[in-house]
């Protein structure tokens, strides 16, 4: 042992503190570890490690370092029943930013050990205390530092026996996220460190569970959040056939704090077999919830002056988004950096150590920052240009990773911290990303149109594809705040709401999806039955992470809107119905207007060629008062084969199935949400009486007739549609006690 001093004191007996104590034991005559908790002799969670009840894993790089610090520790864990992941394809399910990574075989030394946090900490502590020059003192709270002439010389503490004054040649703060070094530095006249932050606004709930043996082949299930679905889950099999179940949300999405709510929260996230296993499982603990507002890196490596005799390590330096499971491994890498620094002596130790530790921290920080930015966008707050530049390519990159086994292996080396992120920034990686795009002739986000037609230009909108219930929805959005779901009809698509999208009302987020098979959305895996499409739309809201919306619907989008108010009234705050009959019609009321529906059999049975190869749609729209440019956009949007089939099936299903069903079983469900019907009275296809308030089975329904306006009210009177949407929002706020809505989840 090379001695650099007589005594070193470590503050905190968490994983970071235990690892640094092991490193210091080779360089100091005596090492004392102080912790305010009563440390359990057995495997048991403790108060000072609030995250101890949540899922943990030891990544390959962390396992290798810890086994080097404590030879035989991994074998000890294995003997005690800690699972080891060796067969990645069968034993891990890993979905990152919406892409399932399959079929990756681990390289040498890539095993992942999965101990519970209490098990790992107890075994490391037991191995550490076998060393003759290390003492762990529990029930001892640190009060402050002792300082003399530019150097920390010890600590002041309070133990069960009273006040303590410990002299030390070196003090290491490993107190975790609540570390007090910034405050102590200020007390001593030093500057506080600068901080890099990533706003995550995360929350997670966890519990321990017994799952039937054989129910799962996986030992780990990791499903990250996505831009459209800001929630995910982690499932870890630990020793004694115990599982840690964690569900989490980011961007302000908070999971429930009871088991039933947890399972419902991830019902659209968990694979069906995993959800079944969890539903049948036996809880072993009560759920525990925590929040994680911000990732934080205290930049001690940038400080110009820092007292000798003091270091900081672990979460006290850098606390990362816990959903990535990298914290313990990063702490081990910092301890390894300290070991390398001490081998060169103690001269200028703080500066040299902080710079050495910044390397592995930076790699992990940048990896997490790119992922967080890709998922959360600008919600992360300001980030460096390089991060902002790389993040938009996340979907393309992970799409390539999911298809390319070699690229998967390389990515997993980086994710498990066995290789630096720079190993991905090679020409070979770029080629592997581009190759499938060249083969397919289009990127994943390019429009799947038979005619190669791009979506029409609308200034300021955001476009993306979101898959829900087997439908690949093309979603166009703008604005921020209260979510407004705008559903189009035939023969339109999202362009029907171009005015709202180009100029979203303040405090509103306009979301205009193309319905299944229309515009740039993929076809539905079912007939175009309106109730099925309504359920597709509900699944889309789930994927977008939206609980409740203001709803606007025109034509068939309005019919689907009515169904949504009946199927899921809790998801609809209010509904603006635009030139559509309500569903509470009697056969006698419909009979006298049947002549108006003469165009429907033509659409239903005229065939796909009618839409794709004739001027029928364009001529009909022009005669109905739709501007020529918009009529061309809508007609061109039906020239794709899937588009034309969806249009035909919309009417064919209605005439052959839904009309007979309505005649046999008139709608009896009652609408309980506010409905405002806006109707252009010059509509040649639907008479205003079919939207009458007198026949509507609804608690709050009004009809406004609009003169000098026909069927396509979103094209003819977008100003009025906008005004009535704002009026409806005011009504909803009034119903809810005048609460003001803000960007993010609506305050209804």
C-alpha positions in Angstrom: 0.0 0.0 0.0 1.3 3.4 -1.0 0.3 5.9 1.7 -0.7 9.4 0.8 -1.9 10.3 4.2 -3.0 9.0 7.6 -6.7 9.3 7.4 -9.4 9.7 4.7 -13.1 10.3 5.5 -15.9 9.4 3.2 -19.3 11.0 3.6 -22.1 8.5 2.7 -22.2 4.7 2.6 -24.1 4.4 -0.6 -22.6 2.7 -3.6 -20.4 5.7 -4.5 -19.1 6.0 -1.0 -18.3 2.3 -0.6 -16.5 2.2 -3.9 -14.4 5.3 -3.2 -13.6 3.9 0.3 -12.2 0.8 -1.4 -10.0 3.0 -3.6 -8.8 5.1 -0.7 -8.0 2.0 1.4 -4.9 1.5 -0.9 -3.6 5.0 -0.4 -4.4 6.0 3.2 -3.6 4.3 6.5 -7.2 4.5 7.7 -10.5 5.2 6.0 -13.7 6.1 7.8 -17.1 6.0 6.1 -19.8 8.0 7.9 -23.5 7.6 7.2 -26.5 9.0 9.1 -28.6 5.8 8.7 -28.6 2.8 10.8 -27.0 0.3 8.3 -28.8 -3.0 8.2 -26.8 -6.2 8.7 -29.1 -8.1 6.4 -30.4 -7.3 2.9 -33.0 -4.6 3.5 -33.8 -1.1 2.0 -32.8 1.9 4.0 -34.1 5.4 4.4 -31.0 7.1 3.2 -31.2 5.4 -0.2 -34.8 6.4 -1.3 -34.2 4.9 -4.7 -33.3 1.6 -3.1 -36.8 0.3 -3.5 -36.7 0.9 -7.2 -35.3 -1.3 -9.9 -31.5 -1.5 -10.4 -29.0 -3.3 -12.7 -25.3 -3.5 -12.9 -24.2 -2.8 -16.4 -21.2 -4.8 -17.8 -18.7 -2.0 -17.3 -19.8 -1.4 -13.8 -19.7 -5.1 -12.9 -16.2 -5.4 -14.3 -14.9 -2.4 -12.2 -16.7 -3.5 -9.0 -15.3 -7.0 -9.4 -11.9 -5.5 -9.8 -12.3 -3.4 -6.6 -13.7 -6.5 -4.7 -12.4 -9.7 -6.4 -14.9 -12.4 -6.2 -17.9 -10.1 -5.6 -19.8 -11.1 -8.8 -19.3 -14.7 -8.0 -20.6 -14.0 -4.5 -23.7 -12.4 -5.9 -24.3 -15.3 -8.3 -24.0 -17.8 -5.4 -26.7 -15.8 -3.6 -29.1 -16.2 -6.4 -28.6 -12.9 -8.3 -29.6 -13.4 -11.9 -27.1 -12.9 -14.7 -28.2 -12.0 -18.2 -26.1 -13.8 -20.8 -28.5 -14.6 -23.6 -29.6 -11.1 -24.7 -32.2 -12.1 -27.3 -34.2 -14.3 -24.9 -33.4 -12.7 -21.5 -33.8 -9.0 -22.3 -36.7 -7.2 -24.0 -35.3 -3.7 -24.9 -37.4 -1.1 -26.7 -35.7 2.3 -27.1 -37.6 5.3 -28.4 -40.2 3.0 -29.9 -37.9 0.5 -31.6 -37.6 -3.1 -30.4 -34.0 -4.3 -30.4 -33.9 -8.1 -31.1 -31.4 -10.8 -31.7 -28.2 -9.2 -30.2 -25.7 -11.7 -28.8 -23.4 -10.2 -26.1 -19.7 -9.9 -26.7 -17.1 -11.2 -24.2 -17.6 -9.9 -20.7 -21.0 -8.3 -21.6 -23.0 -10.1 -18.8 -25.4 -8.0 -16.9 -25.8 -8.8 -13.2 -29.2 -7.9 -11.7 -29.0 -7.7 -7.9 -31.5 -5.6 -6.0 -30.0 -2.4 -4.6 -30.2 -3.6 -1.0 -28.4 -6.9 -1.9 -25.6 -5.2 -3.9 -25.0 -2.6 -1.2 -25.0 -5.1 1.6 -22.5 -7.4 -0.1 -20.2 -4.5 -1.1 -20.3 -3.2 2.4 -19.5 -6.6 3.9 -16.6 -7.1 1.5 -15.3 -3.6 2.3 -15.4 -4.0 6.1 -13.2 -7.1 5.7 -10.3 -4.6 5.1 -8.5 -3.9 8.3 -8.0 -0.2 7.7 -11.6 0.6 6.8 -14.3 1.4 9.4 -18.0 2.1 8.6 -19.7 4.3 11.2 -23.5 4.5 11.0 -26.0 6.8 12.8 -23.5 9.6 12.3 -24.7 12.8 10.6 -22.2 15.2 9.1 -22.6 18.8 10.3 -19.8 20.5 8.3 -16.2 20.7 7.2 -13.2 21.7 9.2 -11.0 24.1 7.2 -7.6 25.8 7.7 -5.6 28.0 5.3 -7.1 26.8 2.0 -7.4 23.2 3.0 -10.2 21.0 4.3 -8.7 19.3 7.4 -11.6 17.2 8.6 -15.3 17.1 9.4 -17.7 17.9 12.2 -20.4 15.3 12.9 -23.0 14.2 15.4 -23.2 10.5 16.3 -25.2 8.6 18.9 -22.4 9.3 21.3 -22.4 13.1 20.7 -20.3 15.6 18.8 -17.3 14.3 16.8 -14.4 16.2 15.3 -12.5 14.0 12.9 -9.2 15.1 11.4 -8.6 14.0 7.8 -6.0 14.4 5.1 -8.8 13.9 2.5 -12.6 14.2 2.7 -14.8 12.8 -0.1 -18.4 13.9 -0.4 -20.5 11.0 -1.7 -23.8 12.1 -0.1 -25.7 11.7 -3.4 -28.2 14.2 -4.9 -28.5 16.0 -1.6 -24.8 16.6 -1.3 -23.9 19.8 0.6 -20.5 20.7 -0.9 -21.9 23.6 -3.0 -23.2 25.2 0.2 -20.0 24.4 2.1 -17.9 26.0 -0.6 -20.0 29.2 -0.3 -19.5 29.2 3.5 -15.7 28.9 3.0 -15.7 31.8 0.5 -15.4 29.7 -2.7 -17.7 30.0 -5.7 -20.4 27.4 -6.2 -19.9 25.1 -9.2 -21.7 25.8 -12.5 -24.4 23.3 -13.3 -25.4 21.7 -16.6 -29.0 20.6 -16.4 -31.5 18.6 -18.5 -35.2 19.1 -17.5 -36.7 15.7 -17.4 -39.7 16.3 -15.1 -39.7 12.6 -14.4 -41.7 10.5 -11.9 -41.6 6.8 -11.2 -43.5 4.3 -9.0 -42.1 0.9 -8.1 -42.9 -2.1 -6.0 -41.6 -5.6 -5.5 -43.6 -8.6 -6.8 -43.6 -12.3 -7.0 -44.3 -13.6 -10.6 -45.2 -17.1 -11.4 -42.1 -19.1 -12.5 -42.2 -19.7 -16.2 -44.5 -16.7 -16.9 -41.6 -14.8 -18.4 -38.4 -15.9 -20.1 -37.0 -12.4 -19.8 -34.9 -11.4 -16.8 -35.1 -7.7 -17.8 -37.7 -5.6 -19.6 -36.8 -2.1 -20.5 -39.2 0.1 -22.5 -38.2 3.7 -22.9 -40.5 6.7 -23.4 -41.1 8.0 -26.9 -42.0 11.4 -28.2 -45.6 10.3 -28.7 -45.8 8.4 -25.4 -43.9 10.0 -22.6 -44.0 7.0 -20.3 -42.3 3.6 -20.0 -41.5 0.7 -17.7 -38.6 -1.4 -16.3 -38.9 -4.9 -15.0 -36.0 -6.6 -13.2 -35.8 -10.2 -11.9 -33.7 -10.2 -8.7 -32.6 -12.7 -6.2 -35.1 -15.0 -4.4 -37.4 -14.9 -7.5 -38.3 -11.3 -6.6 -39.1 -8.8 -9.3 -38.8 -5.0 -9.2 -41.5 -3.4 -11.2 -41.0 0.3 -12.1 -43.3 2.5 -14.2 -42.3 6.0 -15.1 -43.4 9.1 -16.9 -41.3 12.0 -18.2 -42.3 15.5 -19.3 -44.6 15.9 -16.4 -46.4 12.6 -16.8 -46.9 11.0 -13.4 -47.7 7.3 -12.8 -50.3 6.3 -10.2 -49.2 5.2 -6.8 -51.3 2.0 -6.5 -50.8 -1.3 -8.3 -54.0 -1.2 -10.4 -53.2 2.3 -11.6 -49.6 1.3 -12.4 -50.8 -1.5 -14.6 -53.4 0.6 -16.3 -50.7 3.3 -16.8 -48.5 0.9 -18.9 -51.3 -1.2 -20.5 -50.4 0.3 -23.8 -46.6 0.1 -23.1 -46.1 -3.4 -21.8 -46.1 -6.4 -24.2 -49.2 -8.5 -23.6 -47.4 -11.4 -22.1 -45.6 -9.1 -19.6 -48.9 -7.3 -18.7 -50.5 -10.7 -18.1 -47.6 -11.8 -15.8 -47.8 -8.6 -13.8 -51.6 -8.8 -13.5 -51.3 -12.3 -12.1 -48.4 -11.5 -9.9 -48.3 -11.2 -6.1 -47.2 -7.8 -4.6 -44.5 -8.1 -2.0 -44.4 -4.4 -1.0 -46.4 -1.2 -1.2 -45.7 1.0 -4.2 -43.2 3.8 -3.6 -43.2 6.9 -5.8 -40.4 9.4 -6.5 -39.8 12.4 -8.7 -36.8 13.3 -10.7 -37.2 16.9 -12.1 -33.8 17.5 -13.5 -30.6 15.7 -14.5 -27.7 17.8 -13.0 -24.0 17.8 -13.6 -22.1 20.0 -11.1 -19.1 21.2 -13.1 -16.3 21.0 -10.5 -14.0 20.3 -13.4 -14.4 23.9 -14.5 -13.7 25.6 -11.2 -10.6 27.8 -11.1 -10.1 27.4 -7.3 -11.1 24.5 -5.1 -9.9 23.6 -1.6 -7.3 21.0 -1.2 -8.3 17.9 0.9 -11.8 17.7 -0.6 -13.3 15.7 -3.4 -16.8 14.9 -4.6 -18.1 11.7 -6.3 -21.2 9.9 -7.5 -24.6 11.5 -7.7 -23.1 14.4 -5.7 -21.3 15.3 -8.9 -23.7 14.1 -11.6 -27.2 12.7 -11.2 -28.6 11.2 -14.4 -32.1 10.3 -15.6 -32.7 7.1 -13.5 -34.7 5.5 -16.3 -31.5 4.7 -18.1 -30.1 2.7 -15.2 -26.5 4.0 -15.5 -25.9 5.7 -12.2 -24.0 2.9 -10.3 -21.8 2.2 -13.3 -20.9 5.9 -13.7 -20.1 6.1 -9.9 -17.7 3.1 -10.4 -16.1 4.8 -13.4 -15.5 7.9 -11.2 -13.9 5.8 -8.5 -11.7 4.2 -11.2 -10.7 7.7 -12.3 -9.8 8.6 -8.7 -7.7 5.4 -8.4 -5.7 6.4 -11.6 -5.3 9.9 -10.3 -4.0 8.8 -6.9 -1.4 6.6 -8.5 0.2 9.8 -9.7 0.3 11.3 -6.2 -1.8 13.9 -4.4 -0.4 17.1 -5.8 -3.2 19.3 -7.2 -5.5 16.3 -6.6 -8.9 18.0 -6.9 -8.2 19.6 -10.3 -6.6 16.4 -11.7 -9.4 14.1 -10.3 -12.3 16.3 -11.5 -10.9 16.5 -15.0 -10.3 12.7 -15.1 -13.8 12.0 -13.8 -15.4 14.4 -16.3 -14.5 12.0 -19.2 -16.8 9.1 -18.3 -19.4 11.5 -17.0 -19.4 13.5 -20.3 -19.8 10.4 -22.4 -22.8 9.2 -20.3 -24.3 12.7 -20.0 -24.2 13.3 -23.8 -25.8 9.9 -24.5 -28.6 10.6 -22.0 -29.0 14.2 -23.3 -29.5 13.1 -26.9 -32.1 10.5 -25.8 -33.9 13.0 -23.6 -33.9 15.6 -26.3 -35.2 13.1 -28.9 -38.0 12.2 -26.5 -38.9 15.6 -24.9 -37.8 18.1 -27.5 -37.5 21.6 -26.2 -38.9 20.6 -22.8 -35.3 19.7 -21.8 -34.3 23.4 -21.7 -31.2 24.8 -23.5 -28.7 22.2 -24.6 -25.4 22.4 -26.6 -25.7 22.7 -30.4 -24.2 19.2 -30.9 -26.9 17.6 -28.8 -29.7 19.6 -30.5 -28.2 18.6 -33.9 -28.0 14.9 -33.2 -31.4 14.5 -31.4 -33.6 14.8 -34.4 -31.9 11.8 -36.0 -32.8 9.6 -33.0 -35.7 7.9 -34.7 -33.7 7.3 -37.9 -30.8 5.9 -35.9 -32.8 3.6 -33.7 -34.8 2.4 -36.7 -31.5 1.4 -38.3 -30.3 -0.2 -35.0 -33.5 -2.3 -34.8 -32.8 -3.7 -38.3 -29.0 -4.1 -38.2 -27.6 -6.8 -35.8 -24.0 -5.4 -36.1 -25.2 -1.9 -35.4 -27.3 -3.2 -32.4 -24.2 -4.8 -30.9 -22.2 -1.6 -31.3 -25.0 0.5 -29.8 -25.4 -1.8 -26.8 -21.7 -1.5 -26.1 -22.2 2.2 -25.8 -25.4 2.0 -23.9 -23.9 -0.3 -21.3 -20.9 2.1 -21.1 -18.5 -0.5 -22.4 -17.5 1.8 -25.3 -17.6 5.6 -25.7 -20.4 7.3 -27.8 -17.8 8.4 -30.2 -17.5 4.8 -31.4 -20.8 5.3 -33.1 -19.7 8.4 -34.9 -17.9 6.6 -37.7 -18.4 6.4 -41.5 -19.3 2.8 -41.1 -22.2 3.6 -38.7 -23.4 6.4 -41.0 -23.4 3.9 -44.0 -25.4 1.3 -42.0 -28.0 4.0 -41.1 -28.3 5.1 -44.7 -28.2 1.7 -46.5 -31.8 0.6 -45.7 -33.1 4.0 -46.6 -31.5 3.7 -50.1 -32.7 0.2 -50.5 -36.3 1.2 -49.7 -36.2 4.4 -51.7 -37.5 6.4 -48.8 -36.9 7.1 -45.2 -39.1 5.9 -42.3 -40.6 9.3 -42.0 -41.2 9.9 -45.7 -44.7 9.8 -47.0 -45.9 6.4 -48.1 -47.9 7.6 -51.1 -48.5 5.6 -54.3 -48.2 8.8 -56.3 -45.3 10.2 -54.3 -47.2 13.3 -53.3 -45.9 15.2 -50.3 -48.2 16.7 -47.7 -49.3 20.2 -48.5 -47.2 23.0 -47.0 -48.7 24.6 -43.9 -46.4 27.1 -42.2 -45.2 26.3 -38.7 -46.6 22.8 -38.3 -44.9 19.7 -36.9 -45.4 16.3 -38.6 -44.8 12.8 -37.4 -46.0 9.2 -37.7 -47.5 7.5 -34.7 -48.7 3.9 -34.8 -51.8 3.0 -32.7 -53.9 -0.1 -32.9 -52.2 -1.2 -36.1 -52.7 2.2 -37.9 -49.7 4.3 -38.9 -51.2 7.7 -38.3 -49.8 10.8 -40.0 -50.2 13.5 -37.4 -49.9 17.2 -38.0 -49.6 19.6 -35.0 -49.0 23.2 -34.1 -49.2 25.4 -31.0 -48.9 24.3 -27.4 -51.3 24.1 -24.4 -54.7 22.6 -24.2 -54.9 19.7 -26.8 -57.5 20.1 -29.5 -58.1 17.0 -31.6 -59.4 18.0 -35.1 -60.9 15.2 -37.2 -61.6 15.6 -40.9 -64.2 14.0 -43.1 -64.5 12.7 -46.7 -62.8 13.4 -49.1 -60.4 15.6 -46.9 -57.5 15.1 -44.6 -55.6 17.3 -42.1 -55.5 20.2 -44.6 -59.1 20.9 -43.7 -57.8 22.5 -40.6 -55.0 24.4 -42.2 -56.1 27.8 -40.9 -56.1 26.5 -37.3 -52.8 24.8 -37.8 -51.1 27.8 -39.4 -52.5 30.2 -36.7 -53.2 28.1 -33.5 -55.2 30.0 -30.9 -53.0 31.0 -27.9 -52.8 28.3 -25.3 -54.0 25.6 -27.7 -52.2 22.6 -29.3 -54.0 21.7 -32.5 -53.6 18.1 -33.4 -55.0 17.1 -36.8 -54.4 13.4 -37.7 -55.2 11.9 -41.1 -57.8 9.3 -40.3 -57.0 5.7 -41.3 -56.3 5.4 -45.0 -56.8 9.1 -45.7 -54.1 11.6 -46.5 -50.7 10.1 -45.4 -52.0 7.7 -42.8 -51.7 4.0 -43.4 -54.8 1.8 -43.8 -56.7 0.3 -40.9 -56.5 -3.4 -40.2 -60.3 -3.5 -40.2 -63.3 -2.3 -42.2 -64.0 1.4 -42.0 -66.6 0.9 -39.3 -67.0 4.2 -37.5 -66.9 2.8 -34.0 -63.7 0.9 -34.8 -62.1 4.1 -36.2 -63.2 5.9 -33.0 -61.3 3.3 -31.0 -58.3 3.8 -33.3 -58.4 7.5 -32.4 -58.6 6.7 -28.7 -55.5 4.5 -29.1 -53.8 7.4 -30.9 -54.5 9.7 -27.9 -52.9 7.1 -25.7 -49.8 6.9 -27.8 -49.6 10.7 -27.7 -49.9 10.6 -24.0 -53.0 12.8 -23.9 -55.8 12.0 -21.4 -58.4 14.6 -22.4 -59.1 16.8 -25.4 -61.3 19.5 -26.8 -62.7 17.8 -29.9 -63.6 19.2 -33.3 -65.0 17.0 -36.1 -66.3 17.7 -39.6 -68.4 15.3 -41.7 -67.3 11.7 -40.9 -64.8 13.2 -38.4 -67.8 14.7 -36.7 -69.7 11.4 -36.7 -66.6 9.8 -35.1 -66.5 12.7 -32.7 -70.1 11.9 -31.5 -69.1 8.3 -31.0 -66.1 9.4 -28.9 -68.4 11.4 -26.6 -70.4 8.2 -26.1 -67.6 5.7 -25.9 -65.2 7.7 -23.7 -66.8 10.8 -22.3 -64.0 11.1 -19.8 -61.6 11.7 -22.7 -63.6 14.6 -24.2 -63.9 18.0 -22.5 -66.2 19.4 -25.2 -67.1 18.7 -28.8 -67.5 21.1 -31.7 -69.6 19.2 -34.3 -69.3 20.7 -37.8 -71.9 19.9 -40.5 -72.7 16.4 -39.3 -75.9 14.7 -38.3 -76.0 13.6 -34.7 -76.4 9.8 -34.0 -79.9 10.0 -32.4 -81.9 9.9 -35.6 -85.1 8.1 -36.0 -85.8 6.2 -39.3 -88.7 8.5 -40.0 -86.6 11.6 -39.5 -84.0 10.2 -42.0 -86.5 9.0 -44.6 -87.5 12.4 -46.0 -83.8 13.3 -46.6 -82.7 10.1 -48.3 -82.6 11.9 -51.7 -79.7 14.0 -50.3 -77.6 10.8 -50.0 -77.7 9.9 -53.7 -74.0 10.6 -54.1 -73.1 8.0 -51.4 -73.8 4.8 -53.5 -71.7 6.4 -56.3 -68.8 6.8 -53.9 -69.4 3.4 -52.2 -69.8 1.3 -55.4 -68.2 3.5 -58.1 -64.9 1.8 -57.1 -61.4 2.8 -56.5 -60.9 4.1 -60.1 -63.5 6.8 -59.5 -61.2 8.3 -56.9 -57.9 7.7 -58.5 -58.4 8.3 -62.2 -61.3 10.7 -62.7 -62.2 14.3 -61.9 -65.2 13.2 -59.8 -63.9 14.4 -56.4 -62.5 17.6 -57.6 -65.6 18.5 -59.5 -67.8 17.7 -56.5 -65.7 19.9 -54.2 -65.7 22.8 -56.6 -69.5 22.7 -56.9 -69.7 22.6 -53.1 -67.8 25.9 -52.8 -64.4 24.6 -51.8 -61.6 26.8 -53.2 -59.9 25.4 -56.3 -56.5 25.0 -54.7 -57.9 23.1 -51.7 -60.1 21.0 -54.0 -57.0 20.0 -55.9 -55.1 19.1 -52.7 -58.0 16.9 -51.5 -58.5 15.2 -54.8 -54.8 14.4 -55.1 -54.8 13.0 -51.6 -57.2 10.2 -52.8 -55.2 9.1 -55.8 -53.2 6.6 -53.7 -54.5 3.1 -53.7 -54.9 2.8 -50.0 -56.5 6.3 -49.9 -59.1 5.3 -52.5 -59.9 2.0 -50.8 -60.5 3.8 -47.5 -62.8 6.3 -49.1 -64.8 3.6 -50.8 -65.0 1.5 -47.7 -66.1 4.5 -45.6 -69.4 4.7 -47.5 -69.7 1.0 -48.3 -69.5 0.0 -44.6 -71.9 2.8 -43.7 -74.6 1.7 -46.3 -74.3 -2.0 -46.0 -73.7 -2.4 -42.3 -74.2 0.7 -40.2 -77.4 2.1 -41.6 -79.2 -1.3 -41.2 -77.8 -1.6 -37.6 -79.0 1.9 -36.7 -82.5 1.0 -38.1 -82.6 -2.1 -35.9 -81.0 -0.5 -32.8 -81.3 3.3 -32.6 -78.7 5.0 -30.5 -79.8 5.2 -26.8 -76.6 6.3 -25.1 -76.7 9.8 -23.8 -73.9 12.4 -24.3 -72.8 14.1 -21.1 -70.1 16.5 -22.5 -70.9 19.9 -23.9 -71.6 19.7 -27.6 -71.8 22.7 -29.9 -73.1 22.0 -33.4 -72.1 24.5 -36.1 -74.0 23.9 -39.4 -73.8 25.6 -42.8 -77.4 25.6 -43.9 -76.6 25.5 -47.6 -75.3 22.0 -47.2 -76.7 19.9 -50.1 -75.8 16.6 -48.4 -77.0 16.9 -44.9 -80.1 18.9 -43.7 -79.7 20.9 -40.5 -82.7 19.2 -39.0 -80.6 16.1 -38.7 -78.4 18.0 -36.2 -81.4 19.4 -34.2 -81.0 20.0 -30.5 -84.6 18.9 -30.1 -83.8 15.3 -31.0 -80.4 15.1 -29.5 -80.0 12.8 -26.4 -77.4 15.1 -24.7 -77.2 17.1 -21.5 -75.7 20.2 -23.1 -76.2 20.5 -26.9 -76.8 23.6 -29.0 -77.1 24.0 -32.8 -76.0 27.2 -34.6 -77.1 27.6 -38.2 -74.7 29.4 -40.4 -76.2 31.3 -43.4 -74.4 31.5 -46.8 -72.3 28.5 -46.0 -72.4 24.9 -47.3 -71.1 21.6 -46.2 -67.4 22.3 -46.1 -67.5 24.8 -43.3 -63.8 24.4 -42.3 -62.9 25.6 -45.9 -65.6 28.2 -46.2 -65.7 29.7 -42.7 -62.5 28.9 -40.9 -62.8 32.2 -39.0 -66.1 31.1 -37.5 -64.8 27.6 -36.7 -62.0 29.2 -34.8 -64.3 31.6 -32.9 -66.7 28.8 -31.8 -63.7 26.6 -30.7 -62.6 29.4 -28.4 -66.2 29.8 -27.2 -66.4 26.1 -26.4 -63.1 26.3 -24.5 -64.6 29.1 -22.4 -67.7 27.0 -21.7 -65.5 24.1 -20.6 -63.5 26.3 -18.3 -66.7 27.6 -16.8 -68.0 24.1 -16.2 -64.7 23.4 -14.3 -64.8 26.4 -12.1 -63.0 28.8 -14.3 -59.6 27.1 -14.0 -57.0 28.5 -16.4 -55.4 26.0 -18.7 -51.6 26.1 -19.3 -49.3 24.3 -21.7 -49.0 20.6 -20.8 -51.8 18.3 -19.5 -55.1 20.3 -19.5 -56.3 21.6 -16.2 -59.9 20.3 -16.7 
